[in-house]
Amino acid sequence: MKILITGGDGQLGRALAAALRHHRVDAAGRDRIDITDLAAVRAAIARTVPDIVINAAAFTNVDAAQTNQAQAFRVNALGPRNLALAAASAAIPIVHVSTDYVFDGTAGRPYHEYDRPNPLSVYAASKLAGEEAVRELNPRHYVVRTAWLFAADGNNFINRMSAIGGRAPVRVADDEFGSPTYAPHLAQALAALIETGAWGTYHLAGQGGASRFELVAHAFASLGLKTEVVPVPHSEFPAAARRPSYSVLTSIQQPQILLPHWRQGVAEFAEACHTAARR
């Protein structure tokens, strides 16, 4: 299978290239394909003629989206729209990666694929708009929601906390809950999903829910960092954008493709970090 990945230079794009290495993969960063430019997207698809397009590109700075609304919607809504439109014109299916933040966090239980979204922020609204465009414009689609992505080589919450790990203590919110997801695990799940031909919306995220505090405390222990992690309410960190307090994901979709538990993801993340440090 020939696969075109947009956002190929991000942590998920790199993980996808590794998970799909037995296919013919073209992992393109923004310098090669600007997904906000419809003509450029059409030209790229005409040039590569992929069997499937996977969109891993996104504007992910949740707080910056509040003041950069146009750019957030260009990347997170217009970009997927362009990809879905161009792919559909060539009878090519598309995978679009979205987020748990499309939910408002008030359900008091894990969210499944048929729960109604209610975004709280510009970022979340732009991601939901991207989902809707993909569903509307390309019937052969997989819309995949995931959460709290992390990888050893990525810009993510664990790595940002580790970067300040030399300071003691590190304060982390213990009242925001999600589904920490190791990017290589998500990539492996996506590799399985695209073989099914079962179009639709899927939740693919690390099993089990965790607070940000629990995630960082477990990651620091796995990394051998001695820095104390202190649980505090999220109100200690004023932010431009509202975030759902509980956006743990679950799946009732068929086929049901389950990722490993988030703690296994942290263990593999820590091993990857240790391996990189030994090089």
N, C-alpha and C positions, 0 to 999 in steps of 0.2 A: 504494500500500500504506500502511496506517496502522500505525505502529510505536510501541510503548510502550517507553521506555528507563528502567530503574531505575538509580540511581547517575548520573543525568544531569548532576549538577554536578561530577563528577570529571573528570580529564584524558581518560580514555577516553570518558566520556559526552559531553563537549563535542566530541571528535573525531568520534564517531558522528553527532551532530546535524549536523555540517558535511558528512560523507560521504553522509548520507542525506537531504540537504536537498530532493531532488526528490520525496521521499515526504512523507506527513503524519506528522510526528514529534512525539511528546509526550515530552520529556526531563524526567523527574521526579527531583528530589533527595529526600533523606530527610525534608525538611520537608513534602513532599507525599505520599510513599508510604513508610511504614515497613514494609520487607519482612519484618520479624520478627513482624508482626501479621497473622495469616491473614485476619481479618475485613476489615482495611484493604486487603489485597491483593485480596481478592475484590471489594470495593466499587470499587476503582480499575479493575479489569478490566471489571466490569459497566458502569461509567460510560464508559470510553473505547472499549470494544469493538475492541481492536486486531486486526490480522491476524497479528501476531507480537510476542512480548515478548523484549526483550534485557536480560539482567541484567548490568549493569556495576558493581553495588554490591558492596563487600567491606570487610571488616576487614583492612587491609593492613599493620599494624604487627607485623612478625614477632616481635620481642622482647616487645612488650607482650602478645601473645597468650599467652605462657607464664604470665603471672600474671593474665590476664583470660580464662581459658579459656571460661567460660560465655558471655561476650559474643562472643568469636571464633566459637564454634559457633552462637550465635544468628544472627549476620549471615552467616557463610560456609556454614552447613549448613541451619539452620532457614529462613532467608530464601529460598534457592533451592528448598527443599522446598515452601514456601508458594506461590511463584510457579509452580512446575511443577504443583502440585495444582490451583490455581485456573485456570491456563491450560488444562490438560487437561480440566477440567470444562466448559470452553467450546469445546473442540476447537480450541484455539489453540496453535501451535508455540512453542517457547522456545529462545533462545540463552543459554547460561550460560558465562561467562568464568572459566576456572580458571588454574592456574599450573604452571610447571615444577617447583616445589618439592614436588610430589607424589612425585617420584623421589628416591632416596637418593644419586645421584651416583657410584655405584661401578661403573657399566657400562663406563666407559672409552671410550665412544663416544656420539654423539648419540642421544637417546631418540626413538623413534617411537611412534605411537599405540597399538600393541599390546604395548608393554613394560609390565611389571607395576609398579605404583606401590609405593613403600615410604616413607611420609612420616617425616621425622626430627623434626618439631616440631609443636606444637599448631596453629600456623597452617596447616601443610601438611596435617595430619590433618583439620582443619575444612574445608579446601577440597576434599579428597578426599571427605569425607562429603557435601558439597554436590553434587559430580559424581554420586555414587551415587544421591542422592535424585532428581535430575533424570532420570537414566536409568530409574529404577524407576517414577516416577510419570507421566512424559509420554513416550510412544513417539515423538512428533514433536519430537525435540530435536537441537540442535547443542551439544555440549560442546566448548569451544574452550580449549585450553591455550596460554598465551603466556608471555612472560618479560621481565623487566627493562624494563618500560614507561617511556618518557620522552616528554615534550612540553615545548615552550617555556613553557607556562603551568601546569605541573603540579608536584606534590610528588613528586620522584623523585631518584634517586641523583646524576645529573649536576648538577641544580640545587642539591642540597645541597652537593656538592663545589665548585661555582662560587661559592656563597655564602661559602665560606671561602678562596676563591682569592686573596684579598689577602694571605694569610699564606704564607710560604715556608719550607720546602717543604710540599706536601700528600702525605701518605703514603696509598697505596692498595694493597689486597691484589692480588697477582699470581698467587695460587694458587686463585682461585675463578672458574670459567668458566661463561658462560651465553650466551643469545641476545638481545642488546640489541634492543629493538623500539620503533620510533617509533610513537607512538599513532595518528597519522593514517594510517600504512600499515596498521596492524591494522584500523582502522575501514573502510578501503577494501576490505580482504580480507573482512571480515564482510559488507559490503554485497554483495559478489559471492557469498558463501556462501549467504546467505538466499534467493537466487534459484534455487538448485539443487534444493531439495527432497530432497537426499541426506543424510538424518538420520544422525547418528553423532558420533564423537569426532574432533577435528581438532587438529593442532599448527599454529598460525599465529604465526610469530615471525620476527624479522629473520634473514636468511640469514647464515651464517658464525658461528663462535663467537668469543668474546673474553673475556679476563680483565677484571676490574674495572679494573685498572691500564691495560690497553690502551684500554678505553672512555674513561676519564677523560683520558688523555694525548691521545687523538685529539680528544676534544671540546674540551679546552682549546686545542689548536692551531687548531681550526676557529673557535673563539670569539675568537681573538687574545689569549688570556690567557697571560702570560709566566711564571706561577707554575710552579716546578719540580714535577713529579709523580714521586714516589719509590716504586718497587716494594718491598713488604714482604709477609711472610707474614700470612695472616688471623689467626694467633694473637696478633698485636699488638693486635687489637681484640676483647677478651673480650666475648662476647654471651650473652644468656640462652638464645637458641634456636640449635640447630644448623642449618646450611645445607648443601645438597649442594655438593660441591667442583666437580662437573662436571655441569651440567644443561642442556647445549646441546640444543636441540630440532631434530628433522627430521620430515619427513612422508612416509609411504608411502600415505596415504589417497587415495581417489578420490572426487570430483575432487581433484586435487592443486593447491591454491591457494598459490602461493609469494609471499612478500613480498620487497621489495628487500633488498639487502645492508644490514647494520646501518650501514656507513659512509655509505651514501646517506642513511639516516635521520638520522645525525648532521649531515650537510651541510645537510639541509633544516631540522633543528632549529636549527642555527647561523644560517641565513638568517632564520628566524622570529624568533629573538632579536634579531638586528641590526635587522630591520624594526620590531620593537616599541620598540627603543631610540631609533629615529629619529623616532618619533611625538611 
